[in-house]
Amino acid sequence: MIDVDRPADMAAWVGKEIGVSDWFQITQDQIDTFARLTGDDHWIHVDTERARTDMPDGKTIAHGFFTLSLIPFLVRSVYRIVHRGHGLNYGSNRIRYVSPVQVGSRIRLRQSIVAADPVEGGMKITSECVIEIEGKSRPALVAEFLMVVYDN
C-alpha cells in the first residue's frame, strides 16, 4: 500500500507501476448477485450444472463487467491519497477482456499511472489496470481507467 499525500502528488508516479493489490477470490454467489443486478443471466455465468459439461474445466465464468467493476475495490489495497476531497469515476479509454475468470479463481490488480493532469480543483488520473488471474500467464483484462480526485 502506497500513501500519496495529495492528488497533485500522483504526477510523481506517471510512467511507473504504483503497486499490486491483494488477491480477491471470485465466488459463484458474487457472480449470481451480479447477474441478478444487471439482468445478464447467461448460462455461462449462472448455470453450474450445464457448465460442468459445456465449459472448460466444468466451471462458470465471471462477467467481464463484474471483473471490471472490481477495479475501484482492488485499488484500495494499492494506494490511497491521504489528503483529498471526493473522487469520481471519469470513465475508461479502452478495455480488453483477455481471458475468462472462472469461478473460484483469485484475481488481483496491477496498476501503473499513465497520466496525472490538473483539472479545476484536483487531478485527472489515468491508470493502466491489469487484472491478473493467479496461476495464469494471460491477464483477465487490461483497461485504461480514469478518475478525478479533488483537493480537500
Sequence and secondary structure as in RCSB ss.txt:
>XXXX:A:sequence
MIDVDRPADMAAWVGKEIGVSDWFQITQDQIDTFARLTGDDHWIHVDTERARTDMPDGKTIAHGFFTLSLIPFLV
RSVYRIVHRGHGLNYGSNRIRYVSPVQVGSRIRLRQSIVAADPVEGGMKITSECVIEIEGKSRPALVAEFLMVVY
DN
>XXXX:A:secstr
 EEESSGGGGGGGBTEEEEE   EE  HHHHHHHHHHH    HHHH HHHHHHHSGGG  B  HHHHHHTHHHHH
TTTEEESS   EEEEEEEEEEE S  BTT EEEEEEEEEEEEEETTEEEEEEEEEEEETT SS SEEEEEEEEEE
  
